[in-house]
Amino acid sequence: MNSLSFKPTSWLKTVKRLAYLLAFYPAFKARFYGMVYWTQERTALLDRLTKAYHLDEEIHFPPDSLD
């Protein structure tokens, strides 16, 4: 049996993850999706969060994704 151990994350990382989740759900609702898509395609505001991880038709996770 494989035993996994997890170390607790910092409070700042927990707050950042919560903020991400709170932003994620409305962003994919039909009412806001058009605005988010326009922002992604026409501005550089979301480049760091979207295009940087989809450069070669593969999804690349950020280095801290397993923290």
N, C-alpha and C positions, 0 to 999 in steps of 0.2 A: 504494500500500500504506500502510495506517495504522500509524504507529509510536507505541506507547504507552510512556511512561516512568513508572516507579514510583519513589517516594522511599522509602527505608527508614523503618520506623516505630520508635518508641522501644521500649526493652526493656520498659517498663511496659505499653504497649499489647499487645505480644506476649504477656506473661504473662496479661493480662486475656483475650485471645482464647483462649489455651490453657485457662484456667479455665472459660470459657464452653463450649468444646467438651467438656471433661471432665464438665461438669454436664449438657450437652444430651443426650448419648447415653443415660445411664441414665434421664433424666426421661421419655423417650418409650418406654421398655421397658414391656411390659404389667404387670410386677410393681410399678412405681412410678408409672405414669401416673394411676391412681386417686387416689393421694395428692397428686400435683401438681395435678390438676384440682380436687380439693377445696380445696387451698390457694389456688388462683387464684380460685375462686368465693366462698369463705367468709371470706377474709382479704384484707388489703391488701398482703401481702408481695410479691406478684408483679405488682401493678398497673403499676409503672414499666416492667416488661419486656414486658407483654402488652397490656393494655387501652389504654395510651397510644398505641400504634401501630395500633390497629384501630378508630378512633372512627367513621368514616364509610363503612364497608364497603370501604375501600381500605387497603392496607398502606402505612404511612409508615415509611421507614427513618430511623434516628437520623442526626443531622448528620455524625457521623464515620464513617459506614458505608463511605465510599470511601477513607478514609485507609489 
